[in-house]
Amino acid sequence: MTSTNGTLPALKHLEKQIIKEAKVEASQVKHTLKDVDATEKAAVKAQKSVNKAEKQNHKLSKQEAAAAAALNKAAHHHDAVTTDLASSERDVKLKHQQDTKLHAELEAKKAHAEELLHTQKAHDDAREAKLQEVREAAAAKYSAR
């Protein structure tokens, strides 16, 4: 019976050891599965975060493109207005020159017209005086008859 008694405690010890190993292994598996589950949740959350960041990046890219287009349009408009302004300034300068020239011509023509009026008045007075002389001479000639 010593051999059965000797094997019985060894068997019980082996049985306890196997049960203990099974519990440890089950605990490790449970912990690993829990860790896998947590990692999967973190991966899903990370993917959602990536999608959100990509969506935001796409939105900002569109905004940047729109802003660049608006900037180009504004720069083009500014260039066009600057060109128009320069043209307008040249036009104003030309109009001032024409106005100055026309005023000078007007003053010269007014002076010439005034001179002609004085000359005409002098000639009219001379003609009137001559006609008066002729009439007086004719009247004197007819009254002497």
Residue, then its C-alpha position, 0 to 999 in steps of 0.5 A: m500500500t505504500s506504493t498506492n499511498g505514495t502515488l496518491p499524494a503525487l497524483k493529487h499534487l499533479e492534479k493540483q498543479i494541472i488545475k493551477e496551470a489551467k487556471v493561470e492559462a485561462s486567466q492569461v487567455k481571458h486577459t489577452l482576449k480582453d486586451v484584444d477587445a480593447t485594442e479593437k475598440a481603440a482601432v475603430k476609434a482611431q479609424k474614426s479619428v482618421n476619417k474625421a481628420e481626412k474629412q476636415n483636411h478635405k474641407l480645408s483644402k476646398q476652402e484654401a482653393a476657394a480662397a486662392a481663386a478669390l485672391n486671384k480674382a481680386a488680384h486680376h480685378h485690382d490689375a484691371v482697375t489699376t490699368d483703367l485708373a492709369s488710362s483715366e488719369r491720362d484721359v484727364k490730363l489730355k482733357h485738361q490740355q484740350d481745355t487749356k488750348l480751347h480757352a486760349e483759342l477762345e480768348a484769342k478769338k474774342a480779342h480778334a472779334e473785339e478788334l473787328l467790332h472796333t474796326q467795324k464801328a470805326h468804318d461805320d462811323a467813317r462811312e456815316a460821316k462820308l454819307q453825311e458829307v455826300r448828303e449835305a453836298a447834294a442838299a447844298k447843290y440842290s438848294a443852290r439851284 
